[in-house]
């Protein structure tokens, strides 16, 4: 699934449509419009009753963990504005209400929101002032702006604070979330946050015990002389403890905070009672001293820790936070409210993010294995879909998505989809953040449509994310065929690239666009995102895009990326080819199509390349071999050969002979006329 | 000439060997070594006599204008350490003396510097602490670190200050430069700073009057509500006033500061007496009110301005500085030493940098024209050089450089070299920042050598910068031929690229490396730098590199870049092909090799491509057509055809028939076997 990073936020926060961006709230829309003014009035009343009175209140989209997908309990901006897009920040003053969001959501905003009460700030237009500039020109000396500091990272907080200071106004943290308070007041309290059961993930899947991971963190803490490491990102915590949860849709994570200290570990989760299954698991994995504390006590707990460290009398202490931890966490950890001399903070990329970026051999084996299973499921699905449509059945996008899930459920260790399936037929395929709606009018996948299917699975041994685009009758127009082939050429230019170890993912991005750029075409999203191991399908801190990834430590063996160029003709069709790829070391003896020509290793830096994990063929009828080089043709044919060689024994063994036959047809080598 | 940006500094400060990096100081070296301890002792005594005493003193390379090339008057780090490299920062404490510099200079440092007194800090190695980290771990509570705030930009100042604060030490500005004081004390005062004559550049060369340029700046100031704009970069000032100077070698600039206000302009230059030639010129160009003030009064002048604005009683004032202005300028402009409530500063990329980045039509015509003249000079030179070597003459690299200058001097409006010629024969060609030394042993250009020649000229109508690599007998090895061709393929992939308007230069960098990366080869410098119009040969804020250029506003029509991939085999040979290229708009009707295939304009963003300005053929004998695509072969042949068609009428007219004959031979189309 493609990751479209927010331009104004440099942290790697991948934003895609998902639960929030779906259109499933259409019914709610009218109700929300009616309620819009009532809600705003109540919020404004609450702002006026604050001491000092708030001239403006900011409502970001983020939860306290800077999660990409958020829980309904955290959907405050959605509730107050009725705007359901996954990105956007609302600002409410006594007379105005505005939402800053990006180009993906302009139409949606205007459809969903009461425009008599709310103003859309199109943040991708050069003339739109930034939120901080708008505040600076619309507020006056002495004005106070409030925000829930748990919903804003320090990196977002600081520029707003600086801009307000310049006009002698100030940004103040309001610890009660005012939207939550308004919801209670209006009798529509936010749903309770989930604290679902935790499931240990065995070391045969993770490859490293929680004890080993924590020991490694402690070594890094010692290097930085940090007395404590505070983990706030939910996937960082799940990875470290080898635990998985289900508090957020698609992401197997759980609401929690984790503090690692020299001799003990504190997990803030639920009511603080860790069940025996968890403590047993951690003990087995070599984590002896784990203290459970209530999730809601994190800020008090951090302040208490800061106070203790400050009073310990054994010299200077430093606390290490991730730079995407929220402002409230930063304040509490430094003890800035309670200590005369606050504790020094290290606020930089979390060491867990860097650790989980590089998959270990067990994780890599899992990735390879789950892609075989996923390949079987997707091949079976496409064979089924072509059969249905060829025989005149009316299959809607939603039915197709459901059927695909059925096939994935047949596979071992399948745990659920890794994101909401994007099944876009015809013009829907050109809507980059499209997701078919279960409610209202359904789109049937027509025989003369290009059909774009972007989906993925969570397996205990890994996470998949694949997009294939197929013309349902195999008769694309010349223009579609040309675009399909150029997108494929871009994918091959990435997939076959050799490059020096340590370069950032950004340097590869233009390779994916070259064949499109040559004819004036492009696509409006990045080319690749990291993928977690049975974790979030979008994982930082690396990526392949024209946008900088400031925390990208450089590409290295064992990282997983998506490789997903595309082309979208609005109103007609969309094309995207997405594989997951694994970074491998390449030398003259490697099984890599360019290995034998190597005559250097970049002066000792080392040669990296990719191995494609995804195993589903691209539709032969859509490939124009005439605009491909010899190398590209043989690359595609070798890939299809590998898909067939890998999947056919399994299909045979499982007696899926019709699927096998179909796959064999798909993998016949392509040739030039 | 290649620009190797300093990794630790994000401002676009191109660092190449130049006057400072030459080996011409070899004789001075021994003397300096002897004097090293004496100088250090004197500096340490001075540090001890400061109140408070300085625990450390930092000596950056920069002058007060953050110039790439600096005057001898500013070569303080060189004087104290004897290290002549163009990049590096020295730190002296009571017991230690260190220089942080990058990989280009490790060998040179060890050759030049007294290693018993000085420690080399290899800043490109991951284990080397940064300067601020080193200070933080080697100093103690309460320690004071001094630096001349005129030699450090605010962007460099802030992280050091932050790191020191954490250990309760502090960074303080010392307004007297202590190295200058030591030089006086030891009877070796710094040479006097030049304030050479100023030469107006007529509007027939510049295309826009100084008055028009200043009016545009005032419009931008009004948008930002800035009461004053302080220009500190020497090329910004020369560009704005359409004046050229000769205070710094190769760069036609003059030591000065310029303050633009709503109704008047203040030029800090020399003793403040502006000669009639300058005031007349400015009046003719529509700049009515220019006040001259002594160069040395800038800081006092800024403080005075801050005080006046602060006391004016007409509301809030803002002063606009370039983000590469030094710390002393920032402090003075805000009045932070003299005002209770300092003036607010806008510290961002100078509007002049953005204005001069995009050349106007007159400047572009000048660029095209001076490249014809430069092509004639370089073609004549290479014909001469081959003749000499073929007839058994011993030509040294220095003699070749001198002869090239002679040929350039024959051309109209030639004003001098645009940088120190890099003429590297054989193994010298692999030394990226090589410059032949006039003193000591001379290297003869051998007939079986690859010879790399990187040179350029300043003309009144533009600036050139060209590298050609030639095998002197036309018999390269197969390996040399392969590398030569791959570098050329990279240059063609850039030169022929189409890309959306507004993308940053970074996105093109990998195109230049693709053919090299495929076989494990690379080069350790950027691919392209901006070029000034009869100004600095390295001009920001854009560039083509894997390194980010944070102030790059995006590529646009009318920008000039270099296109210079390379390959260097240490100890054997170096290859670099460098053209200057102009960004042009491309549509289906354009004269561009890919124009006719266009089927989109990137959804309205617009299609950009390049037109090559440089007009000198690449050596046919070094090109391996067998590893080139049909497109690449026809691209090279079309380029050679254009070179011949453009230069041959001039050679004919000037009766240079032997040169013409040679050029015709060079431009015969290449073909595959």
Contacts between the chains, C-beta under 8 A, distances in Angstrom:
chain1	res1	chain2	res2	distance
A	166	B	344	5.6
A	344	B	166	5.6
A	479	B	599	7.8
A	497	B	514	7.9
A	497	B	517	7.1
A	498	B	517	5.2
A	498	B	518	5.8
A	498	B	520	7.0
A	499	B	510	7.9
A	499	B	517	5.5
A	500	B	517	7.4
A	500	B	522	5.9
A	503	B	546	6.3
A	504	B	546	7.2
A	506	B	506	7.2
A	506	B	546	7.8
A	507	B	509	6.6
A	507	B	510	4.8
A	507	B	546	5.2
A	508	B	510	6.7
A	509	B	507	6.6
A	510	B	499	7.9
A	510	B	507	4.8
A	510	B	508	6.7
A	510	B	510	5.8
A	510	B	511	6.4
A	511	B	510	6.4
A	511	B	514	7.3
A	514	B	497	7.9
A	514	B	511	7.3
A	517	B	497	7.2
A	517	B	498	5.2
A	517	B	499	5.5
A	517	B	500	7.4
A	517	B	602	7.9
A	518	B	498	5.8
A	518	B	594	5.7
A	518	B	597	6.6
A	519	B	594	8.0
A	519	B	597	5.2
A	519	B	598	5.9
A	519	B	599	5.0
A	519	B	600	6.6
A	520	B	498	7.0
A	520	B	598	4.4
A	520	B	599	5.8
A	520	B	600	3.5
A	520	B	601	5.3
A	520	B	602	6.1
A	520	B	607	5.4
A	521	B	599	7.0
A	521	B	600	4.8
A	521	B	602	7.3
A	522	B	500	5.8
A	522	B	600	8.0
A	522	B	602	4.8
A	522	B	603	7.3
A	522	B	605	7.8
A	524	B	603	7.9
A	546	B	503	6.4
A	546	B	504	7.2
A	546	B	506	7.8
A	546	B	507	5.2
A	548	B	548	5.7
A	594	B	518	5.7
A	594	B	519	8.0
A	597	B	518	6.6
A	597	B	519	5.2
A	598	B	519	5.9
A	598	B	520	4.4
A	599	B	479	7.8
A	599	B	519	5.0
A	599	B	520	5.8
A	599	B	521	7.0
A	600	B	519	6.7
A	600	B	520	3.6
A	600	B	521	4.8
A	600	B	522	8.0
A	601	B	520	5.3
A	602	B	517	7.9
A	602	B	520	6.1
A	602	B	521	7.3
A	602	B	522	4.8
A	603	B	522	7.3
A	603	B	524	7.9
A	605	B	522	7.8
A	607	B	520	5.4
A	629	B	629	7.9
